[in-house]
Amino acid sequence: MEFVPKLKLNNGNEIPFFGLGTWRSKPGEVEEAVKHAIDVGYRQFDCARFYENEAEIGKAIREKIQEGVVKREDLFITSKLWCTNMRPDLVEPTLKSSLADLGLEYLDLYLIHWPCAFKYVDTWKAMEDVHKKGLAKSVGISNFNERQVTRLLENAKVVPVVNQVQIVVRYAVYYKKNGLSSKRVTSGDFKKTKNNRSKEEPIIKEIAAKYGKTPAQVIFRYIIQLGVIPIPKSTNKTRIAENINVFDFELTLDEISKIDALDCNGRAHPLSFGIGHPNYPFNDEY
């Protein structure tokens, strides 16, 4: 079992510094993936109502709790409010639907999934309410750009604990400055260059060989050293175990600089269906 350190959030709660993503995890696969992940040391699981697999994830969690492998308080479970439910009156019932499927009494973190709704400030007030009621120990946002985060902070009584984003160095710097942690979803590629996936970059392979690690492990270690929490998705048992095995080595500043230089200012998931919406987040640089 891997040891995973924790990051203290701005409200004093702690989040494991590695997690398992569940987006696009197929029915019949995600349950086994979650059970195996718990067995090899994962304690953070990133879920969403939109993923349509929370009931299966909940079944896996309950089984491992019943087996005595973990207790509920050992786990950090996240879910998200989808765009079509971004109305103040829908926040609590949607959260409770996720709780029912997951078989839980509370979430450790509840996120606004995307900012593509006109009432995300009003919706945030309802997020604060479910936090006060104890239905979510922490609340946060996902895929917000700097302008949208600033607007939210100007109207928030409860500061979001994270902004879950595709990895951009400026995100990590900006959100720490404002009391947020930056949390990153990765479901495959990490950064893309013009010609290759990052795992195929010679510098990544060279660093991996030096430490006896896989290219993916080097990438996750890089993310961690930025102060960002990686949450890669996988249903492959070998990769699930490999991905989290990144806490026994450390990249040098020179190696981090070389990986920084691979950035091509692209996005793996541009939310193409949201292009043209007034609150589409990726029109801004960050």
For each residue, the residues with C-beta under 8 A, 3 or more apart:
1: 39 40 41
2: 40 41 244 245 247
3: 41 247
4: 16 17 18 41 42 43 44 244 247
5: 16 17 247
6: 14 15 16 17
7: 14 15 16 17 181 227 229
8: 12 13 14
9: 12 13 14 15 138 161 162 181
10: 159 161 179 180 181
11: 138 158 159 161
12: 8 9
13: 8 9 108 137 138 161
14: 6 7 8 9
15: 6 7 9 44 76 108 109 161 162 181 183 229
16: 4 5 6 7 19 42 43 44 76 229
17: 4 5 6 7 224 229
18: 4 42 44 220 224 229 230 231 243 244 246
19: 16 42 44 45 46 76 78 229 230 231
20: 33 34 37 42 44 45 46 231 232 233 234 240
21: 25 46 185 186 187 231 232 233 234
22: 25 30 33 34 45 46 47 48 51 53 57 233
23: 46 48 51 185 187 233
24: 51 187 233
25: 21 22 29 30 33 51 53 233 235
26: 29 30 235
27: 30 53 56
28: 31 32 56
29: 25 26 32 33 235
30: 22 25 26 27 33 34 53 56 57 60 235
31: 28 34 35 56 57 59 60
32: 28 29 35 36 60 235 237
33: 20 22 25 29 30 36 37 60 234 235 237 240
34: 20 22 30 31 37 38 45 57 60 61
35: 31 32 38 39 60 63 64
36: 32 33 39 40 237 240 241
37: 20 33 34 40 41 42 45 240 244
38: 34 35 42 43 60 61 64 69 70 75
39: 1 35 36 64 69
40: 1 2 36 37 240 241 244
41: 1 2 3 4 37 244
42: 4 16 18 19 20 37 38 45 240 244
43: 4 16 38 70 74 75 76
44: 4 15 16 18 19 20 75 76 77 78 229 231
45: 19 20 22 34 37 42 57 61 75 76 77 78
46: 19 20 21 22 23 78 164 185 231
47: 22 51 53 54 57 77 78 79 80 98 102
48: 22 23 51 54 79 80 82 113
49: 52 54 79 80 81 82 85 94 97 98
50: 80 82 113
51: 22 23 24 25 47 48 54
52: 49
53: 22 25 27 30 47 56 57
54: 47 48 49 51 57 58 79 98 101 102
55: 58 59 101 102
56: 27 28 30 31 53 59 60
57: 22 30 31 34 45 47 53 54 60 61 102
58: 54 55 61 62 101 102 103 104
59: 31 55 56 62 63 103
60: 30 31 32 33 34 35 38 56 57 63 64
61: 34 38 45 57 58 64 65 75 77 102 103 104
62: 58 59 65 66 103
63: 35 59 60 66 67
64: 35 38 39 60 61 67 69 70
65: 61 62 68 69 70 71 72
66: 62 63
67: 63 64
68: 65
69: 38 39 64 65
70: 38 43 64 65 74 75
71: 65 74 75
72: 65 75 104
73:
74: 43 70 71
75: 38 43 44 45 61 70 71 72 108
76: 15 16 19 43 44 45 108 109
77: 44 45 47 61 102 104 107 108 109
78: 19 44 45 46 47 107 108 109 110 111
79: 47 48 49 54 95 98 102 107 109 110 111
80: 47 48 49 50 110 111 112 113 142
81: 49 85 86 90 91 94 95 110 111 112 113 123 127
82: 48 49 50 85 86 94 113 114
83: 86 113 114 116 117
84:
85: 49 81 82 90 91 94
86: 81 82 83 90 112 117 119 120 123
87: 90 91 117 119 122 123
88: 91 119 122 123 125 126
89: 93 126
90: 81 85 86 87 93 94
91: 81 85 87 88 94 95 123 126 127 129 130
92: 95 96 126 129 130 133 135
93: 89 90 96 97
94: 49 81 82 85 90 91 97 98
95: 79 81 91 92 98 99 107 110 130 135 136
96: 92 93 99 100 135
97: 49 93 94 100 101
98: 47 49 54 79 94 95 101 102 107
99: 95 96 102 103 104 105 106 107 135
100: 96 97 103
101: 54 55 58 97 98
102: 47 54 55 57 58 61 77 79 98 99 107
103: 58 59 61 62 99 100
104: 58 61 72 77 99 107
105: 99
106: 99 134 135 136 137
107: 77 78 79 95 98 99 102 104 110 135 136 137
108: 13 15 75 76 77 78 136 137 138
109: 15 76 77 78 79 136 137 138 139 140 161 162
110: 78 79 80 81 95 107 127 130 131 135 136 138 139 140
111: 78 79 80 81 139 140 141 142 162 164
112: 80 81 86 115 120 123 124 127 140 141 142 144
113: 48 50 80 81 82 83 142 143
114: 82 83 117 142 143 271 274 281
115: 112 120 141 143 144 145 148 279 281
116: 83 271 274 277 279 280 281
117: 83 86 87 114 120 123 279
118: 278 279
119: 86 87 88 122 123
120: 86 112 115 117 123 124 148 152 279
121: 124 125 151 152 155
122: 87 88 119 125 126
123: 81 86 87 88 91 112 117 119 120 126 127
124: 112 120 121 127 128 152 155 156
125: 88 121 122 128 129 155 157
126: 88 89 91 92 122 123 129 130
127: 81 91 110 112 123 124 130 131 136 139 158
128: 124 125 131 132 139 156 157 158
129: 91 92 125 126 132 133
130: 91 92 95 110 126 127 133 135 136 139
131: 110 127 128 134 135 136 137 138 139 158
132: 128 129
133: 92 129 130
134: 106 131 137
135: 92 95 96 99 106 107 110 130 131
136: 95 106 107 108 109 110 127 130 131 139
137: 13 106 107 108 109 131 134
138: 9 11 13 108 109 110 131 161 162
139: 109 110 111 127 128 130 131 136 158 160 161
140: 109 110 111 112 160 161 162 163 164 180 183
141: 111 112 115 144 149 152 160 162 163 164
142: 80 111 112 113 114 163 164 165 185
143: 113 114 115 163 164 165 271 281
144: 112 115 141 148 149 152 163 165 281
145: 115 148 149 281 282 283 284 286
146: 149 150 174 284 286
147: 150 151 284
148: 115 120 144 145 151 152 279 281
149: 141 144 145 146 152 153 160 163 174 175 178 180
150: 146 147 153 154
151: 121 147 148 154 155
152: 120 121 124 141 144 148 149 155 156 160
153: 149 150 156 159 178
154: 150 151
155: 121 124 125 151 152
156: 124 128 152 153 159 160
157: 125 128
158: 11 127 128 131 139
159: 10 11 153 156 178 179 180
160: 139 140 141 149 152 156 163 180
161: 9 10 11 13 15 109 138 139 140 180 181
162: 9 15 109 111 138 140 141 175 180 181 182 183 229
163: 140 141 142 143 144 149 160 171 175 180 182 183
164: 46 111 140 141 142 143 183 184 185
165: 142 143 144 168 171 182 183 184 185
166: 184 185 186 267 268 269
167: 171 172 184 186 190 191 223 226 228
168: 165 171 172 286
169: 172 173 226 260 263
170: 173 174 285 286
171: 163 165 167 168 174 175 182 228 286
172: 167 168 169 175 176 182 226 227 228
173: 169 170 176 177
174: 146 149 170 171 177 178 286
175: 149 162 163 171 172 178 179 180 181 182
176: 172 173 179 180 181 182 227
177: 173 174
178: 149 153 159 174 175
179: 10 159 175 176
180: 10 140 149 159 160 161 162 163 175 176
181: 7 9 10 15 161 162 175 176 227 229
182: 162 163 165 171 172 175 176 227 228 229
183: 15 140 162 163 164 165 228 229 231
184: 164 165 166 167 223 228 229 230 231
185: 21 23 46 142 164 165 166 231 233
186: 21 166 167 189 190 223 230 231 232 233
187: 21 23 24 232 233 268 269
188: 233 268
189: 186 192 197 198 199 268
190: 167 186 198 199 216 219 223 268
191: 167 198 219 262 263 264 266
192: 189 196 197 198 264 266 268
193: 196 197 198 201 262 264
194: 264
195:
196: 192 193 200 201
197: 189 192 193 200 201
198: 189 190 191 192 193 201 204 215 219 262
199: 189 190 204 215 216 219
200: 196 197 204 205 215
201: 193 196 197 198 204 205 215 262
202: 205 206
203: 206 207 258 259 262
204: 198 199 200 201 207 208 215 218 219 259 262
205: 200 201 202 208 209 215
206: 202 203 209 210
207: 203 204 210 211 213 218 251 255 258 259
208: 204 205 211 212 213 214 215 217 218
209: 205 206 212
210: 206 207
211: 207 208 217 218 249
212: 208 209
213: 207 208 217 218 221 246 249
214: 208 217 218 242
215: 198 199 200 201 204 205 208 218 219
216: 190 199 219 220 232 239 242 243
217: 208 211 213 214 220 221 242 243 245 246
218: 204 207 208 211 213 214 215 221 222 251 259
219: 190 191 198 199 204 215 216 222 223 259
220: 18 216 217 223 224 230 232 243 246
221: 213 217 218 224 225 246 249 250 251
222: 218 219 225 226 251 256 259
223: 167 184 186 190 219 220 226 228 229 230
224: 17 18 220 221 227 228 229 230 246
225: 221 222 250 251 256
226: 167 169 172 222 223
227: 7 172 176 181 182 224
228: 167 171 172 182 183 184 223 224
229: 7 15 16 17 18 19 44 162 181 182 183 184 223 224
230: 18 19 184 186 220 223 224 243
231: 18 19 20 21 44 46 183 184 185 186
232: 20 21 186 187 216 220 243
233: 20 21 22 23 24 25 185 186 187 188
234: 20 21 33 239 240 243
235: 25 26 29 30 32 33 240
236: 239 240
237: 32 33 36 240 241
238: 241 242
239: 216 234 236 242 243
240: 20 33 36 37 40 42 234 235 236 237 243 244
241: 36 40 237 238 244 245
242: 214 216 217 238 239 245
243: 18 216 217 220 230 232 234 239 240 246
244: 2 4 18 37 40 41 42 240 241
245: 2 217 241 242 248
246: 18 213 217 220 221 224 243 249
247: 2 3 4 5
248: 245
249: 211 213 221 246
250: 221 225
251: 207 218 221 222 225 255 256 259
252: 255 256
253: 256 257
254: 257 258
255: 207 251 252 258 259
256: 222 225 251 252 253 259 260
257: 253 254 260 261
258: 203 207 254 255 261 262
259: 203 204 207 218 219 222 251 255 256 262
260: 169 256 257 263
261: 257 258
262: 191 193 198 201 203 204 258 259
263: 169 191 260
264: 191 192 193 194
265:
266: 191 192
267: 166 270 282
268: 166 187 188 189 190 192
269: 166 187
270: 267 275 282
271: 114 116 143 274 275 280 281 282
272: 275
273:
274: 114 116 271 277 280 281
275: 270 271 272 280
276: 280
277: 116 274 280
278: 118
279: 115 116 117 118 120 148
280: 116 271 274 275 276 277 283
281: 114 115 116 143 144 145 148 271 274 284
282: 145 267 270 271
283: 145 280
284: 145 146 147 281
285: 170
286: 145 146 168 170 171 174
